[in-house]
Amino acid sequence: MTEEPTEVRFPLTVAPGDVSRETDDVAEPEAPAESLAESPQGEHETPIATAAAAAARIRGGRTESWPRPDDTRVITVANQKGGVGKTTTTVNIAASLALHGLRVLVVDLDPQGNASTALAVPHHAGEPSVYEVLIGGQPLTSALHQVEAIPGLECVPATIDLAGAEIELVSLVARESRLQRALDELLAAEATAGRRYDYVVIDCPPSLGLLTINAFVAAREVLIPIQCEYYALEGLGQLLRNVELIQSHLNPNLGVSTILLTMYDGRTRLASQVADEVREHFGDVVLSTAIPRSVRVSEAPSYSQTVLTYDPGSSGALSYLEAAREMAYRAATSGGGG
């Protein structure tokens, strides 16, 4: 990029009375997308009927097929701030795409292994994982698992062994591009066999170390989840500068393709103001759909499920479905893979 990166600042001025006090209760907003739940009732359909229809279609396997990208889209989900919904976004976007006829691979690069947990993929110590791929040079196929609950969705898990990978990578040759090499080999083998993944989604740890750099080098797109609170914005400028450094030195094809607003609480004016500021600053990169705070989204991983299979009629599930639908159709209308 030729322009100097600008510091991302959002000088929000909010009067104390404008922000409601947060409580443990979660307001469930109306279902977000009519396109996901059309029925013969049409305009007379209620939000409850919309949610029920969407849930019935998902559980019955009667979902529409979304358009395939022209080439495999490799997307890194990154934000160095923890707790903004990276892993939740990774698994639910991936599940949404797979439920609509697309072939999706999730690569779990977070040593905590939360994406592996949510997809019910074994990731105990000693299990073949992305650690052996990065450090041992093993092929990704050696650690691939089919997600049983969702046809078309596969996962390369992370184990606790990955916690030491940052240190071990330092002394290795081509330490920044080891995931890229393994992924290129996998995609080439799939092409030789007459198959391909439509999406590869990489879940990153909440840091900007060598694991995240490997994810940036392997990808063409970055998806940034942003929590609708002011503190979540403070590190965004540094993240964007790091993306530009990767573009300049390691991966000129990398770009921020998508920003997703998460944990949106419609009861607070602050959340609305943060959302408005992000949309004004980043424009069409920000998805129209915001993910609301939802108990169901938080509960699902404890049952080793995504919210799409745990409660497909919940506001969180419907919102992630619509966000994934936006991503799929944006690629189709722009003519390719990002």
Secondary structure as UniProt FT lines:
FT   HELIX           16..18
FT   HELIX           34..36
FT   TURN            40..41
FT   HELIX           42..44
FT   HELIX           47..59
FT   TURN            60..61
FT   STRAND          73..77
FT   TURN            82..83
FT   HELIX           86..99
FT   TURN            100..101
FT   STRAND          104..108
FT   TURN            111..112
FT   HELIX           114..118
FT   TURN            119..120
FT   TURN            125..126
FT   HELIX           130..136
FT   HELIX           140..143
FT   STRAND          145..146
FT   TURN            148..149
FT   TURN            151..152
FT   STRAND          153..156
FT   HELIX           160..164
FT   HELIX           165..170
FT   TURN            173..174
FT   HELIX           175..177
FT   HELIX           178..192
FT   TURN            193..194
FT   STRAND          199..203
FT   HELIX           210..218
FT   STRAND          221..227
FT   HELIX           230..233
FT   TURN            234..235
FT   HELIX           236..249
FT   TURN            252..253
FT   STRAND          255..264
FT   TURN            266..267
FT   HELIX           269..282
FT   HELIX           283..285
FT   STRAND          286..292
FT   HELIX           295..299
FT   HELIX           300..303
FT   HELIX           307..310
FT   TURN            312..313
FT   HELIX           315..334
//
